[in-house]
Amino acid sequence: MKTKIFFTILAALPLVAGLSGCKSDDETQAKPAKEFLKVEGGDIEIRANEETKEVAITADCAWTVTYDGGDEADGGFGNKITVQPLKGNGNGVLVITTNQNTSMSDRNASIILTSDGGLKQKISVRQTSSDPGMTVTKKLYEFDAIPSASQLLTITSNTNWSITLPSGVDWIHLSQASGNSGSSAVEITCDEIQTDADRSATFTIQYGSNSTEIEVRQEGKTNITLSVTPYELPTFTPDGGTQIVKVQSNAAWRAFVPSSAQEWLHIEPASGVGNGEIRVKCDEHLDTTRDRITVLIVVAGSQNPQQADVFVQQSAAEVNTPGENDNPDPQLSRKK
């Protein structure tokens, strides 16, 4: 009887072993907890004038950071972005550091968080574009009456720009009147001033929808000289004619005839710069009773004007008196 029971037990052992071998791997192996890795707020936006951004990480695992600033030519940060720390465990804070975005375009980078278990989280970083901006070396340029050299205006802008000179201002000259973003050097030159009065003008630099103004001042001459030759013209005959007055000056000058003589005396030109000549034309004089007399006036400067006068005279018309033997009418002679 005992022997029968023993064999019954032996026969049952393979069945027990088979039942034990049918358990799944899930029932026989410990299962790790699912990893959690997240950047609070998702993708990151940095303002144009912002240089540091802190971003919270929520995690229940160890993680590492890799990042790519992208190519600046394609709108990326290039090497102008850093991320710290590059690894951590559990919750943490990423500190993103860059410089201000002075360009008129957004720039982008990407950050990848990777857990020890291989879980990856990609975050896009975008820094917004800057408003149109410009800086200039200075806003006032001053020149002597006889400028010795040009002066340099350096324009730094994040957009294209252009310069507009006021209408009628032809004494200021610029080496260039437009440019692109970046730094540009503009040479400013001025013509020699031809008067003793100071002058100034303001030109505008337009960039985007904004503008800035640059003022240019030039002092007047302090040593204006003026002389004319001759100071008295030879007397014009009653038939009139033309004579020349020579002007010597280091400045601009103007000439005029008094209103009382403008009907019979004419000048050309009435103004000039530096040395020059004035043609004085006198009309025919028909009055037999008196000579015509006036003064041609030449003036240089305005603050402390220099004046030179030229005396002008024209003889009266000649009177034709018949002599005793003159007989203008033959009929009268015969009657006698």
Disulfide bonds with the S-S distance in Angstrom:
none
